[in-house]
Amino acid sequence: MTFRSVRQDVVTMFTCGPSVYQRAHIGNFRTFLFEDILIRYLEFLGRVVHRGMNFTDVEDKAIAEAQSRGRSVRQVTDEHIRVFLQDMEMLRMKKPDYLPRASEAVNEAVEIIEALLEKEVAYRHGGNIYFDPLKFKGFGKLYGLDMSKWPKKKRRFHKDTYPGMRWNLGDFVLWHGYKEGDLVFWDTRIGRGRPSWNIEDPSMISKYFHETLSVYCGGIDNLARHHDYTVAILESVRPYPVARYWLHCHHLLVNGKKMSKSKGNIQYISTLREQGFTPEEIRFFLIHGHYRKVLNYSPDRMDRTVSKLRAFKRLAQRMGKLAADCRKTDEQTFQAARTLFMDRMDQDLDVQGAFDGVHGFMAQLMADGVKPSQAKGLSKALREIDGVLKVIF
């Protein structure tokens, strides 16, 4: 499939950001780094990218975490946002144009809910407001949900999130009505309460983007429920599709198992830094496997992958020394390296294939007795390629 943005030279993109009730781990950063590679490669190709990424700072889990720690929700989420931004910078990630918090888009959430109530797609029940998926034609189209299995009996799901990659076959909550003792709430035109997680991404998208997005990204977990909820909400109130392309990054496992507190196997960027790995080496490990495939972290695999990067960098340094005093750039070598890189990146962001292809080309040049002008051409290409990968120099 050939990528075609909605606007010819501008790519609009929204990427699901972290739920900041907890600190982002390396599995989260795998997704964010895939998105960073996508943005950088589009810019490499001459596109302008406008990207938004949200912080989910108001939800059931954030409130529960704050209560368990005896702190305010704001204190907990501020701490995790600060660490997240530090890790982003350390990993050489581009900062999105827009970084809204869910708590900053409550007015937009209220406006959308009002429109849904008016269209009778949403309704009030027991103080909450729910969305009825049966009122939206094509519900579940991203996932490919079989609506013939939808239960006849009315069911409502009132939590922000539910564990696992499963569908909740029923109506989902948009607004949590105020209950006595609630610590987080707003007084609004639709009453006192707070927006649910399901309405928060649509509210933040509508705050900054008023057209079909070229690309919408997130983790594979979002493909069950979350992104189809976003589609149903926004396409009920706006006369155009949410996005042209939807890209989902697969899981990162640790020694073949899902990361969890109960297993005690959660790995953070700081964990790998303490083991002696550089930010570039951590970035390389997390971008090296194809984003649509499961990536398994283990100490052995980390060492093997990092060794590949170190060998590449040693060759690149030798090329740089050979090219240092040469005034002539061999354009054929420059274009050949660039083309090798692009041929694989154009295949659904095959970072591993692109990297290995350039590595093999560089090694062959060295084995054949590279000329200084060729070394200069390759070094020039590597500088451009590293504008995407950000792991070489």
C-alpha positions as a printed Julia matrix, in Angstrom:
393×3 Matrix{Float64}:
   0.0     0.0    0.0
   1.35    3.43  -0.97
   1.16    6.01   1.81
  -0.87    9.08   0.88
  -1.39   11.78   3.48
  -4.62   13.73   3.61
  -2.72   16.86   2.65
   0.06   16.46   0.1
   3.01   17.9    2.03
   1.68   17.91   5.59
   1.08   14.82   7.7
  -1.22   15.22  10.71
  -0.75   12.55  13.34
  -2.13   11.69  16.75
  -0.4     9.14  18.94
  -1.82    7.68  22.15
   0.42    8.87  24.94
   1.04    7.39  28.38
  -1.48    6.87  31.13
   0.52    8.64  33.8
  -0.87    6.89  36.88
   2.42    5.0   36.7
   5.87    5.46  35.23
   6.34    4.54  31.56
   8.37    1.33  31.07
  10.4     0.07  28.11
   7.33   -1.57  26.56
   5.59    1.81  26.45
   8.72    3.39  25.0
   8.88    0.77  22.27
   5.61    2.16  20.93
   6.66    5.79  21.36
   9.98    5.12  19.6
   8.28    3.42  16.66
   6.2     6.58  16.32
   9.35    8.7   16.57
  10.94    6.72  13.72
   7.8     7.16  11.63
   7.82   10.93  12.14
  11.53   11.26  11.44
  11.3     9.14   8.3
   8.4    11.18   6.95
  10.49   14.31   7.54
  13.45   12.59   5.85
  11.16   12.21   2.81
  10.38   15.93   2.88
   7.04   15.92   4.68
   6.03   18.34   7.42
   4.53   16.47  10.38
   2.13   17.97  12.93
   1.78   15.58  15.84
  -0.26   15.49  19.0
   0.28   13.09  21.89
  -1.81   13.05  25.04
  -1.19   12.48  28.71
  -4.05   10.57  30.33
  -3.91   12.17  33.77
  -7.52   11.71  34.93
  -8.84    8.16  35.14
  -9.82    5.49  37.64
  -6.25    4.14  37.95
  -4.71    7.56  38.56
  -7.23    8.29  41.31
  -6.67    4.89  42.94
  -2.88    5.3   42.76
  -3.04    8.76  44.32
  -5.26    7.52  47.14
  -2.98    4.55  47.84
   0.01    6.89  48.12
  -1.77    9.57  50.13
  -1.12   12.19  47.48
  -3.2    14.23  45.04
  -3.77   13.01  41.49
  -1.91   16.05  40.22
   1.14   15.28  42.35
   1.3    11.68  41.09
   0.76   12.53  37.43
   3.12   15.53  37.46
   5.9    13.29  38.79
   5.4    10.69  36.06
   5.09   13.28  33.3
   8.36   14.88  34.41
  10.21   11.53  34.3
   8.59   10.66  30.95
   9.79   13.9   29.35
  13.3    13.31  30.71
  13.32    9.79  29.25
  12.02   11.12  25.93
  14.86   13.61  25.72
  17.43   10.99  26.76
  16.24    8.67  23.99
  16.53   11.47  21.4
  12.81   11.54  20.7
  11.2    14.51  18.99
   8.84   16.41  21.24
   5.3    16.47  19.79
   3.8    19.78  18.71
   0.95   19.26  21.16
   1.17   17.5   24.53
  -2.25   18.04  26.11
  -3.42   16.57  29.38
  -6.88   15.05  29.62
  -7.56   17.39  32.54
  -7.05   20.34  30.17
  -9.7    19.22  27.68
 -12.73   18.79  29.93
 -14.66   21.56  28.14
 -14.11   19.79  24.82
 -15.28   16.51  26.36
 -18.45   18.21  27.61
 -19.16   19.7   24.16
 -18.82   16.3   22.48
 -21.04   14.62  25.07
 -23.67   17.32  24.64
 -23.68   16.65  20.88
 -23.95   12.9   21.45
 -26.87   13.38  23.85
 -28.61   15.6   21.33
 -28.18   12.95  18.62
 -29.45   10.33  21.1
 -26.33    8.24  20.6
 -25.55    8.78  24.28
 -27.89    8.72  27.27
 -27.93    9.27  31.03
 -28.25    6.44  33.51
 -27.7     6.45  37.26
 -25.81    9.73  37.19
 -23.4     8.57  34.45
 -23.58    9.1   30.7
 -23.12    6.14  28.33
 -22.59    5.62  24.6
 -24.81    3.08  22.84
 -22.66    1.34  20.14
 -25.77    0.04  18.39
 -26.57    3.65  17.45
 -23.32    3.95  15.43
 -23.26    2.2   12.06
 -20.07    0.23  11.57
 -19.11    0.03  15.22
 -15.97   -2.08  15.73
 -14.77   -1.64  12.14
 -11.11   -1.15  13.05
 -10.95   -4.36  15.05
 -13.32   -6.24  12.75
 -15.88   -6.88  15.48
 -18.69   -9.31  14.64
 -21.75   -7.29  15.68
 -24.03  -10.3   15.13
 -22.77  -11.53  18.51
 -23.82   -8.37  20.31
 -26.06   -9.31  23.25
 -29.76   -8.51  23.07
 -29.88   -7.62  26.76
 -28.75   -4.08  27.68
 -25.37   -4.08  29.43
 -23.34   -1.13  30.69
 -19.62   -0.94  31.43
 -18.83    1.83  33.89
 -15.05    1.48  34.46
 -12.51    3.5   32.53
 -10.51    0.44  31.51
 -10.79   -3.31  31.72
  -7.89   -5.77  31.68
  -6.91   -7.82  28.66
  -7.54   -7.75  24.93
 -11.25   -8.45  25.19
 -14.39   -6.67  24.09
 -17.0    -5.36  26.47
 -20.18   -6.12  24.56
 -22.36   -3.34  25.83
 -22.61    0.42  26.36
 -19.47    2.24  27.5
 -19.2     5.15  29.89
 -18.48    8.71  28.73
 -19.01   10.67  31.95
 -18.68    9.65  35.58
 -21.37   11.45  37.53
 -20.31   12.84  40.9
 -20.65   10.6   43.94
 -20.35   11.77  47.52
 -16.69   11.76  48.52
 -15.26   11.97  44.99
 -11.99   13.89  45.04
 -11.77   14.68  41.31
 -14.67   16.39  39.58
 -15.71   19.42  37.55
 -18.91   21.47  37.59
 -20.06   21.62  33.97
 -23.11   22.16  31.79
 -23.81   18.42  31.87
 -23.48   18.27  35.63
 -20.82   17.6   38.23
 -18.43   14.76  37.5
 -15.44   13.88  35.35
 -14.85   12.6   31.81
 -14.17    8.9   31.31
 -11.03    7.64  29.6
 -13.14    6.79  26.53
 -13.98   10.44  25.8
 -10.58   11.9   26.65
  -8.7    11.14  23.43
 -11.56   12.45  21.27
 -11.66   15.62  23.38
  -7.93   16.24  22.96
  -7.99   15.45  19.23
 -10.88   17.85  18.65
  -8.97   20.57  20.5
  -6.14   20.59  17.94
  -7.19   18.77  14.76
 -10.23   19.7   12.68
  -9.77   17.38   9.73
  -9.15   13.71   9.04
  -5.8    12.75  10.52
  -3.29   11.18   8.15
  -2.07    8.74  10.8
  -3.28    7.55  14.2
  -0.89    5.4   16.25
  -0.92    3.44  19.47
  -0.11    0.17  21.13
  -1.77   -3.08  20.08
  -3.9    -3.04  23.25
  -5.74   -0.02  21.87
  -7.09   -2.07  18.99
  -9.57   -3.76  21.32
 -12.22   -1.26  22.43
 -10.26    1.98  22.79
  -9.66    3.08  19.22
 -13.04    1.89  18.02
 -14.61    3.88  20.87
 -12.71    6.95  19.63
 -13.93    6.35  16.07
 -17.54    5.92  17.16
 -17.49    9.06  19.31
 -15.79   11.42  16.86
 -17.49   10.14  13.71
 -20.86   10.54  15.43
 -20.26   14.29  15.76
 -17.96   15.08  12.81
 -18.77   14.46   9.13
 -15.39   12.9    8.22
 -13.28    9.88   9.23
 -10.98   10.13  12.23
  -7.87    8.93  10.38
  -6.74    7.54   7.05
  -4.18    5.1    8.51
  -4.14    3.3   11.86
  -0.82    1.82  13.02
  -0.42   -0.33  16.13
   2.83   -1.41  17.76
   2.96   -4.91  19.24
   3.94   -5.94  22.77
   7.38   -6.05  24.32
   7.84   -9.05  26.59
  10.51   -9.63  29.23
  12.02  -13.12  29.06
   8.9   -14.23  27.21
   6.46  -12.87  29.78
   4.29   -9.77  29.95
   5.59   -7.07  32.25
   3.67   -6.65  35.5
   4.21   -5.57  39.09
   3.07   -8.99  40.31
   5.81  -10.7   38.28
   8.39   -8.14  39.41
   9.77   -7.88  35.88
   9.03   -4.29  34.88
  12.0    -2.72  33.14
  12.47    1.05  32.92
  14.88    3.14  30.88
  16.76    3.82  34.11
  17.06    0.05  34.71
  18.94   -0.39  31.44
  21.04    2.72  32.06
  22.11    1.27  35.42
  23.25   -1.85  33.55
  25.67    0.31  31.56
  23.78    0.76  28.28
  23.86    4.15  26.58
  20.65    5.94  25.54
  21.52    5.23  21.89
  21.9     1.51  22.6
  18.56    1.38  24.42
  16.9     3.26  21.58
  18.43    0.88  19.04
  17.22   -2.23  20.85
  13.66   -0.88  21.03
  13.49    0.15  17.34
  15.35   -2.86  15.92
  12.48   -5.36  15.83
   9.57   -4.71  13.45
   6.85   -2.75  15.2
   4.08   -5.15  14.15
   5.83   -8.13  15.75
   6.29   -9.04  19.41
   9.72   -8.04  20.73
  11.21  -10.07  23.55
  13.67   -8.41  25.9
  16.25  -10.61  27.57
  19.8    -9.83  28.71
  21.23  -12.06  25.95
  19.14  -10.48  23.22
  19.96   -7.0   24.48
  23.68   -7.82  24.37
  23.47   -9.28  20.84
  21.53   -6.33  19.47
  23.79   -3.76  21.1
  26.87   -5.6   19.76
  25.49   -5.15  16.25
  25.18   -1.39  16.79
  28.69   -1.14  18.24
  30.16   -2.97  15.23
  28.28   -0.63  12.9
  29.57    2.43  14.72
  33.18    1.19  14.58
  32.89    0.85  10.81
  31.24    4.27  10.53
  34.1     5.81  12.52
  36.67    4.22  10.21
  34.78    5.61   7.22
  34.74    9.02   8.83
  38.53    8.98   9.31
  39.1     7.93   5.7
  36.82   10.74   4.53
  38.22   13.42   6.83
  40.73   14.99   4.42
  38.86   14.26   1.21
  37.18   17.16  -0.59
  35.37   15.07  -3.18
  32.1    13.26  -2.38
  31.27   10.2   -4.45
  27.59   10.78  -5.26
  27.07    7.24  -6.49
  28.04    5.83  -3.08
  25.93    8.45  -1.32
  22.84    7.61  -3.39
  23.4     3.84  -3.15
  23.46    3.91   0.66
  20.45    6.2    0.78
  18.51    3.97  -1.64
  19.32    0.84   0.36
  17.96    2.51   3.47
  14.81    3.82   1.79
  14.01    0.54   0.02
  13.57   -1.21   3.37
  12.05    1.7    5.28
   9.4     1.97   2.57
   8.41   -1.61   3.4
   6.31   -0.7    6.43
   9.25    0.8    8.36
  11.56   -2.21   8.24
  14.19   -0.61  10.47
  16.13   -3.85  10.95
  16.3    -4.54   7.22
  17.32   -0.95   6.49
  20.04   -0.97   9.14
  21.39   -4.38   8.13
  21.37   -3.41   4.45
  23.44   -0.28   5.05
  25.75   -2.19   7.4
  26.39   -4.86   4.76
  27.01   -2.23   2.09
  29.5    -0.42   4.31
  31.34   -3.65   5.2
  31.57   -4.63   1.53
  33.0    -1.24   0.59
  35.61   -1.6    3.29
  36.49   -5.14   2.16
  36.84   -3.99  -1.47
  39.24   -1.2   -0.53
  37.11    1.89  -0.18
  38.3     5.13  -1.76
  38.31    8.33   0.33
  35.66    9.88  -1.94
  33.45    6.81  -1.43
  33.99    7.02   2.31
  32.93   10.66   2.18
  29.8     9.79   0.19
  28.88    7.06   2.64
  29.57    9.27   5.66
  27.27   11.91   4.19
  24.54    9.31   3.71
  25.0     8.02   7.26
  24.48   11.52   8.64
  21.14   11.73   6.83
  20.13    8.2    7.81
  20.95    8.94  11.44
  18.54   11.85  11.29
  15.94    9.07  11.35
  17.57    6.42  13.53
  19.44    8.73  15.97
  21.78    5.96  17.12
  24.98    6.34  15.07
  26.54    9.72  15.88
